[in-house]
Amino acid sequence: MKKLIQRLITLKAKKLLATHQPLVIAVTGSVGKTSVRNAIATVLSAKFSVRETIKNYNNEFGVPLTVLGAKSPGKSIFGWLKILLASPRAVPQVFVLEYGIDRPGDMEYLCDIAAPKISVLTRLSSVHAEFFASVEALAEEKAGLLSRTASDGLCVLNADDPHVIGVSGHAKAPVLTYGFSQNAVVRATDYRLDTRADFSFEPGERFSLASVKVTTQDGDQFEIQLENVLGQANVASVLPAIAIAKHLGLTHEQILSKISEIVFEPGRMNPIPGVKGSLIIDSSYNAAPASMVAALDVLQEFVTAQGARRVAVLGPMAELGSVSEQEHRMLGLRVAEAGVDLLVTVGELSRNTRRAAIEAGIPEAQTQHFDTSLDAGRWLDSQVRKGDIVLVKGSQSARMERVVKDVMAEPLRAGELLVRQENGWQG
């Protein structure tokens, strides 16, 4: 029955796209897909009607559901029949779709549903390498998006990632690069993160201000400030949005008017006030080696007050296959380099992270390990201090948002601020 429903909603979605011919923009990568997707959809809404991927609907069910403008009814047969029999919603001018892959062949399948006119490849990492022989094999799979992009379209690639640039030869369309690299066509420079000076973080306050200058493919320059947006990786997610907007003819003023409206979804490096005047960097949605390192880079950017600490609460990185132990150990070495004062690890795989961090010089007394995120959160609640900067990150399976909920200053806002707070995730 599942396969039948999948086939029927796919056929309906493909028919809708063939009939109305909207502009399809597809975003893929191991890290940063959702942030880039949100940024593109927000900026393009200054000129076009736009529909973007619903939640994390980025697979063989999610992509056609987004095209149809429908939410998954779960196991309800009547719900699926209602979707199949319903008249399609008003079709937007632009679809911004997120393509997630787990196994060889997934990208080809998604492109068969909706082949893009514009594609974006963000960053590549070992995440989802479980079903691939190597990171290079994973990169080749994701690069299938470039070969399926219309030849008169555009491929937008992250110049800061050598794996991404390494697969640029798959593109049949013109290539436009973005990033902080000197070789990037749409280039960010003069990045600066200003953090609060009083080191007591309370609800409703501004915790940080990221500033950057962006020069586009036609020489236009933007001076951008993003409030409570942490790290170069999040700032970089705005660049493909600007690049595509310029390509589609939006004016400087139209683009700038939407930059401040870009919202980063819960669990993606969001600053949240914590108990006792601490600050939580909530990156609990998911984790991959590249995003873990980027998160630690942000933690290192914070200068702490006397007596306050940089705290890293790290869960496991799932779906790494044969490189899992190696990547967790490499993460431990990076923890030691990042000036972390207290390391808390969660789950069996993360024992390798803790061991490597200790071997690299972090005193064992400044580390703790817990089997579950619930245990880690309860312990941390009693340990956190005023001015502490607490990074919380791990793969979805670790449920690291439970740590955040235990130490956030406003737990009653968990449904608004945290990931996986729907009924299906509780318990």
Secondary structure, 3 states (H helix, E strand, C coil): CHHHHHHHHHHHHHHHHHHHCCEEEEEECCECHHHHHHHHHHHHCCCCCEEECCCCCCCCCHHHHHHHCCCCCCCCHHHHHHHHHCCCCCCCCEEEEECCCCCCCHHHHHHHHCCCCEEEECECCCCCHHHCCCHHHHHHHHHHHHHCCCCCCEEEEECCCHHHHHCHHHCCCCEEEEECCCCCCEEEEEEEEEECCCCCCCCCCCCEEEEEEEECCCCCEEEEEEECCCHHHHHHCHHHHHHHHHHCCCCHHHHHHHHCCCCCCCCCCEEEEEHHHCEEEEECCCCCHHHHHHHHHHHHHCCCCCCCCEEEEECCCCCCHHHHHHHHHHHHHHHHHCCCCEEEEECCCCHHHHHHHHHCCCCHHHEEEECCHHHHHHHHHHHCCCCCEEEEECCHHHCCHHHHHHHECCHHHHHHHCCCCCHHHCC
